Amino acid sequence: MPWLGLMGLLGRHGRARLAVTAELRGEGELAGFFSGEFVALGYESQGG
């Protein structure tokens, strides 16, 4: 999901979900793999 879409969801709903996948490579060989989901939660600042 593009960042603007993520930020739009966060602004409208107060939360958004982001899926991330990454490969770690060394000398052209796959050395590791990561896949995860993250949730961004909005907040309302208190006056003051």
Helices and strands as residue ranges (DSSP letters): H 3-13, E 15-26, E 29-41
